[in-house]
Amino acid sequence: MGVLSAAGIPAALAEVAAVVEEALDVLLPLPDGRERRLVEAMRYATLGGGKRLRGFLVMEVAGLFGVARASAARVAASVEMLHAYSLVHDDLPCMDDDDLRRGQPSTHRQFDEATAILAGDALQTRAFELLAGPDTHSDPLARCELVAALGLAAGARGMVGGQMIDMATEGEALDPDEVTRLQALKTGRLIQYSAEAGAILGRAPPPLRAHIAAYGRDLGAAFQIADDVLDAVGTTAGIGKTAGKDQAAGKATVVALLGVERARAQAAMLAEQAAQHLLAFDARAGRLRALAEYVVSRGH
């Protein structure tokens, strides 16, 4: 049945994170040559931190469709590498300029800016390399679909496009539709992909894949609003990165538009909407439903 309440999700996340962490460790071996410092930075950025929400989504959805755990872990590791690359570049002085990530010095502070940029580049390419490998899936079409879907989610029409909008609109007053689109691109698309990847691995029929995609879309939106609430009301020690940066930078967020309490209500509505997309899976999707409740409870 799985965990059926938000209270059980931290343990479930930790259980899956251990599997994903082991896969990452194996898939990012340290070389002996002069490029070793690069891989050390890649490992620093990727290993030993974070809740592995995206990896959890891959593993949990893949489990709904009977996918082998080793195959799902490989795809989960891939999306965590892609996510880690985005955080490394996001923290750079030329972008969000943050010295802390997951309670530790950001990669460019631990190493240097040039190494951090190269580590991000290499994590991104390694993510796609893993998806294309035969160990990911025996069907080449499934591997191609994973590569194409991640490219769409991560590129100019997804995460990177959202980052560009975020930087270009600092200090501007955006309307609710513009903020929703910005966040859907910057954060939501990769979370949606993580859910869809499990369905692609399982060769899910189109109607079920559509339900999973809709779940991922609404979960991503709820997650980002909860993250904005945490930035507004949390402490630097509590959230593991510099608190209050969104407001200080004049960033467009749902919290800035609606205030904390209305933003929390919006996140809760989206989480409930996400859970409704899972009705076709009955009790088997209990942990995914609980995850939706959990991501918005973080903002309280």
Stockholm file with secondary structure:
# STOCKHOLM 1.0

chainA/1-300         MGVLSAAGIPAALAEVAAVVEEALDVLLPLPDGRERRLVEAMRYATLGGGKRLRGFLVMEVAGLFGVARASAARVAASVEMLHAYSLVHDDLPCMDDDDLRRGQPSTHRQFDEATAILAGDALQTRAFELLAGPDTHSDPLARCELVAALGLAAGARGMVGGQMIDMATEGEALDPDEVTRLQALKTGRLIQYSAEAGAILGRAPPPLRAHIAAYGRDLGAAFQIADDVLDAVGTTAGIGKTAGKDQAAGKATVVALLGVERARAQAAMLAEQAAQHLLAFDARAGRLRALAEYVVSRGH
#=GR chainA/1-300 SS CCCCSGGGHHHHHHHHHHHHHHHHHHHSCCCSSTTHHHHHHHHHHHSSCSCCHHHHHHHHHHHHTTCCHHHHHHHHHHHHHHHHHHHHHHTSTTTTCCSEETTEECHHHHSCHHHHHHHHHHHHHHHHHHHHSTTTCSCHHHHHHHHHHHHHHHSTTTHHHHHHHHHHTTTCCCCHHHHHHHHIIIIIHHHHHHHHHHHHHTTCCHHHHHHHHHHHHHHHHHHHHHHHHHHHHCCHHHHSSCTTHHHHTTCCCHHHHHCHHHHHHHHHHHHHHHHHTTGGGGGGGHHHHHHHHHHHHTTC
#=GC SS_cons         CCCCSGGGHHHHHHHHHHHHHHHHHHHSCCCSSTTHHHHHHHHHHHSSCSCCHHHHHHHHHHHHTTCCHHHHHHHHHHHHHHHHHHHHHHTSTTTTCCSEETTEECHHHHSCHHHHHHHHHHHHHHHHHHHHSTTTCSCHHHHHHHHHHHHHHHSTTTHHHHHHHHHHTTTCCCCHHHHHHHHIIIIIHHHHHHHHHHHHHTTCCHHHHHHHHHHHHHHHHHHHHHHHHHHHHCCHHHHSSCTTHHHHTTCCCHHHHHCHHHHHHHHHHHHHHHHHTTGGGGGGGHHHHHHHHHHHHTTC
//
